């Protein structure tokens, strides 16, 4: 009998995807259900987690410090896997700020990178890891 296919996908979600999934209704919010049900394992590194916290603190989201801590401690940390970075990626994306996601994906053996960022999406894949929009990933 054939080997049972793994359903759980190890994924790197860029900051905007995570923030959209947590704060807004719509297609991206479906990702929260997937990670809470264990159907995907979001991978984070120290750098990507700092970036998420930084973006959640933007004035436009109007979140108090306690709300941000609650989101991190209740909606993110129990469900993610923290990746130890042993090989850093630099200069791949045309936006240097995106290299932290590529680094996280490579070190965490991600099966997909999900992004809305045109710099990352234009790469299409990185070291065999497909880079796709939320809509493509969900279908």
C-alpha positions in Angstrom: 0.0 0.0 0.0 1.2 3.5 -0.9 2.8 5.8 1.6 0.2 8.0 3.3 0.5 11.6 2.0 1.1 14.2 4.6 -1.6 16.8 4.8 0.1 19.3 7.1 2.0 21.9 5.2 4.9 23.8 6.7 4.4 27.4 5.5 6.0 30.8 5.8 3.4 33.5 5.9 4.7 37.0 5.2 3.8 39.7 7.7 1.0 41.3 5.7 -0.7 37.8 5.3 -0.5 37.1 9.0 -1.8 40.5 10.0 -4.6 40.4 7.4 -5.6 36.9 8.5 -5.8 38.0 12.2 -7.4 41.4 11.9 -9.7 41.2 8.8 -12.5 39.2 7.4 -12.0 37.6 4.0 -10.0 35.0 2.4 -6.9 35.5 4.5 -8.8 34.9 7.7 -9.3 31.3 6.5 -5.6 30.7 7.3 -6.2 31.3 11.0 -8.6 28.3 11.0 -6.1 26.2 9.1 -3.3 26.9 11.6 -5.6 26.5 14.7 -6.8 23.1 13.3 -3.2 22.0 12.7 -3.7 21.8 8.9 -0.8 24.2 8.3 2.2 24.9 10.5 3.3 28.5 10.2 7.0 28.9 10.5 8.5 31.9 12.2 12.0 33.1 13.1 13.0 35.7 15.7 13.2 38.2 12.9 9.8 37.5 11.3 8.1 37.5 14.7 9.6 40.9 15.5 8.3 42.2 12.2 4.8 40.9 13.0 4.8 42.7 16.4 6.2 45.9 14.8 3.4 45.9 12.1 0.6 45.1 14.6 1.7 48.2 16.5 1.0 50.5 13.5 -1.3 53.3 14.5 -3.7 52.4 11.7 -4.6 49.1 13.5 -5.4 51.0 16.7 -4.4 48.1 18.9 -3.4 48.6 22.5 -0.2 46.9 23.8 -2.4 44.3 25.7 -4.3 43.5 22.6 -1.1 42.9 20.6 0.3 40.7 23.4 -3.0 38.7 23.4 -2.8 38.2 19.6 0.8 37.0 19.9 0.2 34.8 22.9 -3.2 33.3 22.0 -3.4 33.4 18.2 0.2 33.0 17.0 2.6 31.4 19.5 0.7 28.3 20.4 0.4 27.3 16.7 3.7 28.3 15.1 7.1 26.5 14.9 10.1 28.7 15.6 12.9 28.1 13.2 16.5 28.3 14.2 18.5 30.2 11.6 21.7 28.6 10.6 21.9 29.8 7.0 21.0 33.4 6.2 19.8 34.5 2.8 20.7 38.0 1.5 20.2 39.8 -1.8 17.6 37.4 -3.3 14.5 39.6 -3.2 14.6 43.0 -4.8 13.3 44.2 -1.4 16.0 43.3 1.2 13.3 43.3 3.9 11.8 40.2 2.3 14.9 38.1 2.7 13.9 37.2 6.3 11.0 35.2 4.9 13.2 33.4 2.5 15.7 32.7 5.3 12.9 31.3 7.5 11.5 29.2 4.7 14.8 27.6 3.8 15.9 27.0 7.4 12.5 25.6 8.4 12.1 23.3 5.3 8.9 25.1 4.3 6.7 23.6 1.7 5.3 27.0 0.7 5.7 30.7 1.1 2.4 32.7 1.1 2.7 36.4 0.3 0.9 39.3 -1.1 4.2 41.1 -1.7 5.0 41.7 -5.4 8.8 41.4 -4.7 8.4 37.9 -3.3 5.7 36.8 -5.7 7.8 37.8 -8.7 10.4 35.1 -7.6 7.6 32.4 -8.1 9.8 30.0 -6.1 12.9 29.9 -4.0 15.1 26.8 -3.7 12.2 24.6 -4.8 9.7 26.3 -2.3 6.7 27.7 -4.2 5.8 31.3 -3.5 2.1 32.0 -4.0 -0.8 34.3 -3.1 -3.3 33.3 -0.5 -6.0 32.5 -3.2 -3.6 30.2 -5.0 -2.6 28.4 -1.8 -6.2 27.9 -0.7 -7.3 26.3 -3.9 
